[in-house]
Amino acid sequence: MTPPPSHATSDTPPDHAGLLVGSLLLMALGWGGLYALVTTSLPRIGGELWLFFLLLQVAVSGTALPIVRFINVRFTPLEREVPPVGVIVRQSVWVGLYVVLLAWLQIPRLLSAPLAGFLLLLFVVIEAFIRSRELPAPSH
Protein backbone atom coordinates (compact mmCIF):
# COMPACT_ATOMS: atom_id res chain seq x y z
CA MET A 1 0.00 0.00 0.00
CA THR A 2 1.51 3.33 -1.03
CA PRO A 3 1.14 6.38 1.17
CA PRO A 4 -0.98 9.25 -0.12
CA PRO A 5 0.89 12.03 -1.92
CA SER A 6 2.01 14.90 0.23
CA HIS A 7 3.10 18.48 -0.34
CA ALA A 8 6.52 17.77 1.10
CA THR A 9 7.81 16.03 -2.02
CA SER A 10 7.43 17.72 -5.39
CA ASP A 11 4.76 20.36 -4.80
CA THR A 12 6.91 22.38 -2.41
CA PRO A 13 7.89 25.72 -3.94
CA PRO A 14 11.62 26.21 -4.50
CA ASP A 15 11.70 29.41 -2.45
CA HIS A 16 11.01 27.35 0.68
CA ALA A 17 14.66 26.22 0.62
CA GLY A 18 15.69 29.87 0.82
CA LEU A 19 13.26 30.28 3.69
CA LEU A 20 15.07 27.59 5.67
CA VAL A 21 18.47 29.16 4.97
CA GLY A 22 17.10 32.52 6.13
CA SER A 23 15.74 30.81 9.21
CA LEU A 24 19.20 29.52 10.11
CA LEU A 25 20.66 33.01 9.68
CA LEU A 26 17.96 34.56 11.86
CA MET A 27 18.46 31.93 14.56
CA ALA A 28 22.23 32.45 14.59
CA LEU A 29 21.90 36.24 14.70
CA GLY A 30 19.13 36.27 17.31
CA TRP A 31 20.37 33.61 19.73
CA GLY A 32 24.01 34.65 19.32
CA GLY A 33 23.10 38.28 19.93
CA LEU A 34 21.02 37.39 22.97
CA TYR A 35 23.89 35.35 24.38
CA ALA A 36 26.32 38.22 23.84
CA LEU A 37 23.90 40.77 25.30
CA VAL A 38 23.08 38.74 28.41
CA THR A 39 26.70 37.79 29.16
CA THR A 40 28.33 41.18 28.52
CA SER A 41 25.93 43.90 29.67
CA LEU A 42 24.09 44.87 32.80
CA PRO A 43 20.29 44.71 32.83
CA ARG A 44 19.25 48.33 32.46
CA ILE A 45 16.11 50.06 31.34
CA GLY A 46 17.04 51.69 28.06
CA GLY A 47 18.93 50.56 25.02
CA GLU A 48 19.80 47.15 26.44
CA LEU A 49 16.17 46.34 27.10
CA TRP A 50 15.04 47.31 23.60
CA LEU A 51 17.97 45.42 22.08
CA PHE A 52 16.90 42.39 24.14
CA PHE A 53 13.36 42.60 22.75
CA LEU A 54 14.63 43.02 19.19
CA LEU A 55 17.01 40.07 19.44
CA LEU A 56 14.34 37.95 21.12
CA GLN A 57 11.95 38.74 18.25
CA VAL A 58 14.58 37.77 15.66
CA ALA A 59 15.59 34.59 17.53
CA VAL A 60 12.08 33.30 18.16
CA SER A 61 10.83 34.17 14.67
CA GLY A 62 13.82 32.43 13.10
CA THR A 63 13.29 29.38 15.28
CA ALA A 64 9.57 29.30 14.49
CA LEU A 65 10.05 29.50 10.70
CA PRO A 66 10.79 25.81 10.05
CA ILE A 67 8.07 24.71 12.48
CA VAL A 68 5.45 27.00 10.93
CA ARG A 69 6.53 25.88 7.44
CA PHE A 70 6.18 22.23 8.43
CA ILE A 71 2.71 22.81 9.89
CA ASN A 72 1.57 24.71 6.80
CA VAL A 73 2.92 22.09 4.39
CA ARG A 74 1.58 19.19 6.43
CA PHE A 75 -1.95 20.47 7.00
CA THR A 76 -2.67 22.20 3.69
CA PRO A 77 -5.26 20.15 1.78
CA LEU A 78 -3.94 18.44 -1.35
CA GLU A 79 -6.27 20.38 -3.63
CA ARG A 80 -4.82 23.71 -2.45
CA GLU A 81 -1.38 25.15 -3.03
CA VAL A 82 1.10 25.43 -0.19
CA PRO A 83 0.97 28.94 1.34
CA PRO A 84 3.57 31.32 -0.07
CA VAL A 85 6.69 32.25 1.86
CA GLY A 86 5.20 35.61 2.87
CA VAL A 87 2.42 33.89 4.80
CA ILE A 88 4.87 31.59 6.58
CA VAL A 89 7.13 34.50 7.51
CA ARG A 90 4.15 36.52 8.78
CA GLN A 91 2.99 33.64 10.96
CA SER A 92 6.51 33.22 12.35
CA VAL A 93 6.66 36.93 13.14
CA TRP A 94 3.35 36.52 15.02
CA VAL A 95 4.99 33.80 17.13
CA GLY A 96 7.97 36.06 17.84
CA LEU A 97 5.72 39.01 18.68
CA TYR A 98 3.71 36.82 21.05
CA VAL A 99 6.85 35.73 22.94
CA VAL A 100 8.17 39.31 23.10
CA LEU A 101 4.82 40.53 24.40
CA LEU A 102 4.85 37.83 27.09
CA ALA A 103 8.40 38.82 28.09
CA TRP A 104 7.42 42.48 28.20
CA LEU A 105 4.38 41.74 30.39
CA GLN A 106 6.53 39.64 32.71
CA ILE A 107 8.79 42.59 33.61
CA PRO A 108 6.15 44.37 35.77
CA ARG A 109 4.72 40.95 36.78
CA LEU A 110 1.48 41.46 34.86
CA LEU A 111 1.61 38.16 32.98
CA SER A 112 -0.88 35.47 33.95
CA ALA A 113 -2.05 32.27 32.30
CA PRO A 114 -5.49 33.68 31.34
CA LEU A 115 -3.87 36.77 29.82
CA ALA A 116 -1.38 34.65 27.88
CA GLY A 117 -4.23 32.47 26.61
CA PHE A 118 -6.29 35.50 25.62
CA LEU A 119 -3.35 37.01 23.73
CA LEU A 120 -2.74 33.70 21.96
CA LEU A 121 -6.40 33.52 20.96
CA LEU A 122 -6.25 37.12 19.75
CA PHE A 123 -3.24 36.43 17.50
CA VAL A 124 -4.85 33.24 16.13
CA VAL A 125 -8.09 35.07 15.31
CA ILE A 126 -6.23 37.93 13.59
CA GLU A 127 -4.20 35.48 11.49
CA ALA A 128 -7.30 33.45 10.63
CA PHE A 129 -9.05 36.61 9.47
CA ILE A 130 -6.07 37.65 7.34
CA ARG A 131 -5.80 34.15 5.80
CA SER A 132 -9.52 34.04 5.06
CA ARG A 133 -9.20 37.30 3.14
CA GLU A 134 -6.21 35.98 1.16
CA LEU A 135 -7.64 32.63 0.10
CA PRO A 136 -9.63 32.54 -3.15
CA ALA A 137 -13.34 31.83 -2.92
CA PRO A 138 -14.22 28.19 -3.65
CA SER A 139 -15.74 27.67 -7.08
CA HIS A 140 -18.77 25.42 -7.36
N, C-alpha and C positions, 0 to 999 in steps of 0.2 A: 504494500500500500504506500503510495507516494504522498508526502505531505502537501498541503495546499500551497499554492504560490504565495509568496510574501513580497512586500515592498523592499525588503532588505537586500534583494539580489540584484535584479537588473533595472527595476523601476526607480531606483534611487538617483536623484539628480546628481550630476558631477560636482556641483558647487558644495555639496555636503562634505566632501573631503576637505575642501578649504575651510569649512566651518569647524571641523575637528582640529585642524592645524591652528586656526585662530583661537580655539578654546585652550589649547595647550599654552599658547603665548600669554593669553589672559591669566591663566592659572599661575604660570611662572611669575609674571609681573605682580599679580595681586598678592599671592601668598608670600613670595620673596620680599615684596615691599612691606607687607605686614610684619614679617619676621624682623626685618631691619628696623622698622619703626618701633616695635615693642622692645627690642633688645638694646636700642641705642638712645632713646629719648625718654624724658620724664613725662608722665601723664599730666598734661596741662589743658586747660580750656583755651582754645585758640586754634592755631594752625595745625598742631599735632592732632587734635580731635577731628578736624575736617579732613585731614589727610588719612586718618584711620578709617573714617566712613567711606571715603573715595576708594581706598585700597580694598576695603571689605566688599564694596559693591563690585569691583572688578574681579576679585577672587571668587566670590560666590557665583556671580554670573558666568564666569569662565568654567567653573566646576559644574554648574547646572546645564551648560550647553549640551554635552553629550547625553546626559540623562533625559533632557527634554526632547532632544532629537530622537532618541530611542523610543520614547513614549509616543511621539507623533508618528514615527514610521510604523511602529507595532500596532497601534490602535486606529490608524486611518483605514476606512473600508477599502476593499480592493477596487471598487468601481470609481473611487475618487483618487485624485493625484495627491502625492505627499505634499504637505504644506511647504511653501517656499522658505528659504533661509531667513528672510525678514521676519516671518512669523515665529520661527524657532528662537531667533535672537531676542525678539520682543518678550517672549514668554520667559526666557532666561533672565532678562533684565527685571521682569516682575519678581522673580524668585530673589534676585539680589536686593531689590528695593524692599522686599518684605523682610529679609534678614537685617538690613540696615535699619529699617524702621523699628524692628524689635530691639536691636542694640541701643538705638537712641532712646526708646521708651524705658529701657532698663536703667539708664543712668540716673534719672530721678526716682527710680523704683516705682514706676507707674505701670509696668508690664504685669499682666495677669493672664491666666489661661483663657478666660472668656474673651478678653480683649484681643489676644493673639488669634483665637478662633474667628472672631468677628472680622478682623483685618484680613485673614486668609480667605474667608467667604467673600469679602468685598473685592479682593483682587481676582478671585475666580469668576465672579459675576461680571466684572468689567471686561476681563478677557473673553468670556463667553459672548458678551454683547458685541465686542469688536469682531470676533471670529464669525458670528452670525451675519454681520453686515458685509464681511468679505466674501463669504461663500456664495457661489451662484445659486439662483433659485432652481429647485428640481424641475425638470421638464417631464410632463406627463404625456 
